[in-house]
Amino acid sequence: MGWLAKLVENTGAIYSINIEPTDNTQLIESLDARIRDATSLSKVAKNESIKQMREAEVQEASDIINRMINNNEVVSYLTIYVCVFAQEEKDLITKSKEVEREVQKLQLKIRPITNFLLKEGIKSVAPMFSIQPQLTEYFKRNILTSSFTGGFLFNTNTFIDKRGYYFGINQNGGIIIFNMWQKDSDRTNSNMVVTGSSGSGKSLTIKHLIYNELPRSRILIIDAEDEYSYLVKNLKGRIVNCGGSNDGQILNPLQIRVNMDDEENLNAIALHFQFLHTFFEILFPSLTDLEFSALDLALEELYEKFGITKETDISKFESTDFPILSDLYEYLIKKNEEQNKEEYIKLISLLRPISIGQASTIWNGYTDLKIDSRITAFNTKNMQEFQSPYKRAQYYNIMSYAWEILSRNKEEKDILIADECHILIDPNITQTLEYLRNISKRARKYNSSIIVITQSIEDFLNEKIKLYGQSLLANSTYKLFFKSDGQDLRDIVKTFGLSKKEESLIYNAQKGNCLISAGTRKIYATIRIPNKERGIIDENY
């Protein structure tokens, strides 16, 4: 549906359609003759491909006759003219090839008009359209009228989803009714990637989505810039301060999460040791394999000291039953007093700031937060004063905690919004992006959605992490492209295979305009938010 509109919108071409009723009796006679000729040619064909083509021709003609006789369907002659134009010959050739490729993808045939008919071709698509008998004789094709009227071949592309909500308007003023949970052959999951330059309208659009999704979905937001506090307060949600301030909340990285995700068939403590390895690798990238081995052993012994082994059922544990970072720090001091190893000395030096020093307010303590509302924002703005590894480690810590919540109940719709996601990405630590890619692949299994928001996809395409970055982007059914230019735009066009027309739309987009991609469908949308809603979600309104 809408294939012709999509074809001409992508290339800037114009088209005209000519449909003429036929005499059914005369057409049936013509089809009978066609069947006889094709049958005879099929029998004498020496080439298998020619034989199959003739047999397909017979089948097609027989189907038309059957529907005309038994269903009283009317057949008409259809001719569609597509005119491609450009300022430069090079652009004209490129656009023409693009039209041919799109038509071939639809398994349709296209024939260029020869030079001696160009004048008639121009007349056939001109505003004062007139039927050109000479062209019609060459290019007309019979078609069941029901196929033509039921195909909506020139219908404007949009979303009108069942159980959806108003999202915006399309390029031609049509309303967009959007349901991110709708599944079909093109829309296989509910994940989303949102990209665009600062001030292009990304955050406001996501707030619009949150406002409309909240009645049916639980929403968790990693809010690195304090963008969502106003909205969350107005929606009676909870704001969790994870930025390391004295009055903030602590998410203890040493507390083992009751992760319901059995994808790797590992028990809780084994999964958590994988998390801890990456967590400390982000914090302390200078650690060697030998030093990591010493840290793993110390952690294993520390957990045993707290009565936690691979056989322990931690589902009944309280947050105060787990060790905290100062316990690990003190245990390493004790180990070093006994063995005096260089590995312990380095670990003690690195752990001191986050266990008893100036950064201890971030992680040293028992988890003291509860997710008891439909919408929760994990605010980390106060971490801007800390070094990058600390910010990345906290982002990863929150994401792991959020995934534990998302994977608990398959019957509940959950959304994790990872704003300013580039903060998490480090080309030298591939595990963080690999983890994000993995949970995005599993989200559908748990009736969940992962929404990744970033100003630039360049961070995801570094050669060291490209394998996971491209997979994450490709695994998102929905892509929202806001205003971009320069290298950011070139990366978008190359990564997602956008056309010149789509590239131009993104480059020239005004604030609040975006190209929405859902599978093979693309819509250029304007996000227009009702005044009442705007007052609730936008503190600058």
Order of alpha helices (4+ residues) and beta strands (2+ residues): alpha-beta-alpha-alpha-beta-alpha-alpha-alpha-beta-alpha-beta-beta-beta-alpha-beta-alpha-beta-alpha-alpha-alpha-alpha-alpha-beta-alpha-beta-alpha-beta-alpha-beta-alpha-alpha-beta-beta-alpha
